[in-house]
Amino acid sequence: MIIEAIDALKDKNGSSKRAILKYIELAHKQLPPNHYKLLTQHLKLLKSSGQVVMILLLLNVLNGSSAPKCGCGYPPKAKPTISATDFGFQPMKSRNSS
């Protein structure tokens, strides 16, 4: 089923695990409840036997840009500052200042 899905998808950059899973779910209605785990196991078996090649693309490295960005790209929000006076506490007076 996996080889069938990869052939049917015909993606020139390769097929993702998610795309293979969706194709199998649409093409075959009688699947066991743990078919996602079975897909993972069978992909590992196909990889170890050499029938499937898995490629990890690092687009930032290939494009020559710096390390991958983290987060959503927006600067962090300013955190409010809290002082003791916000809770009704008054600063203590020094004993030496009279």
C-alpha positions as CSV (number, residue, x, y, z in Angstrom):
1,M,0.0,0.0,0.0
2,I,2.9,2.4,0.8
3,I,4.6,1.9,-2.6
4,E,1.2,2.2,-4.3
5,A,0.6,5.5,-2.5
6,I,4.0,6.9,-3.4
7,D,3.6,5.9,-7.0
8,A,0.1,7.4,-7.2
9,L,1.1,10.7,-5.5
10,K,3.9,11.3,-8.0
11,D,5.4,14.1,-6.0
12,K,8.8,15.0,-7.6
13,N,10.2,16.0,-4.2
14,G,9.0,12.9,-2.5
15,S,5.8,12.1,-0.5
16,S,5.4,13.0,3.1
17,K,4.2,10.5,5.7
18,R,1.1,12.5,6.1
19,A,0.3,12.5,2.3
20,I,0.9,8.7,2.2
21,L,-1.4,8.2,5.2
22,K,-4.2,10.3,3.6
23,Y,-3.9,8.4,0.3
24,I,-4.1,5.1,2.1
25,E,-7.1,6.2,4.2
26,L,-9.0,7.3,1.0
27,A,-8.1,4.3,-1.1
28,H,-8.6,1.6,1.5
29,K,-11.6,1.9,3.8
30,Q,-11.0,-1.3,5.9
31,L,-8.0,-0.2,8.0
32,P,-7.2,-1.3,11.5
33,P,-7.5,1.4,14.3
34,N,-3.7,1.4,14.7
35,H,-2.9,1.9,11.0
36,Y,-0.8,5.1,11.7
37,K,1.6,3.1,13.9
38,L,1.7,0.3,11.3
39,L,2.5,2.8,8.6
40,T,5.5,4.1,10.7
41,Q,6.7,0.5,11.3
42,H,6.4,-0.4,7.6
43,L,8.2,2.7,6.5
44,K,11.1,1.9,8.8
45,L,11.2,-1.7,7.3
46,L,11.1,-0.4,3.7
47,K,13.9,2.1,4.6
48,S,16.1,-0.6,6.2
49,S,15.6,-2.9,3.2
50,G,16.5,-0.1,0.8
51,Q,13.1,0.0,-1.0
52,V,12.4,3.5,0.2
53,V,14.8,6.4,0.7
54,M,13.9,9.0,3.3
55,I,15.2,12.5,2.8
56,L,15.3,15.3,5.4
57,L,15.3,18.6,3.7
58,L,16.9,21.5,5.5
59,L,15.6,24.4,3.4
60,N,17.5,27.1,5.3
61,V,20.8,25.3,4.9
62,L,20.2,24.7,1.2
63,N,19.2,28.3,0.6
64,G,22.2,29.6,2.4
65,S,20.4,31.4,5.1
66,S,21.2,31.3,8.8
67,A,19.8,29.0,11.5
68,P,16.1,28.1,11.5
69,K,13.9,30.7,13.2
70,C,12.0,29.9,16.3
71,G,8.5,31.0,17.2
72,C,6.0,32.9,15.0
73,G,8.4,35.7,13.9
74,Y,6.9,38.4,16.0
75,P,9.0,40.1,18.7
76,P,8.1,39.0,22.3
77,K,5.5,41.1,24.1
78,A,6.8,43.5,26.8
79,K,6.2,42.0,30.3
80,P,4.6,44.4,32.8
81,T,6.7,45.4,35.7
82,I,5.3,44.8,39.2
83,S,6.3,46.7,42.3
84,A,5.4,46.4,45.9
85,T,3.3,49.6,45.8
86,D,1.0,47.8,43.3
87,F,-0.1,45.6,46.2
88,G,-0.5,48.4,48.7
89,F,2.9,48.1,50.4
90,Q,4.8,51.3,51.2
91,P,8.5,51.5,51.2
92,M,10.1,51.3,54.7
93,K,11.7,54.5,56.0
94,S,15.3,54.3,57.0
95,R,16.1,54.6,60.8
96,N,19.1,56.9,60.2
97,S,17.3,59.6,58.2
98,S,15.8,62.0,60.7
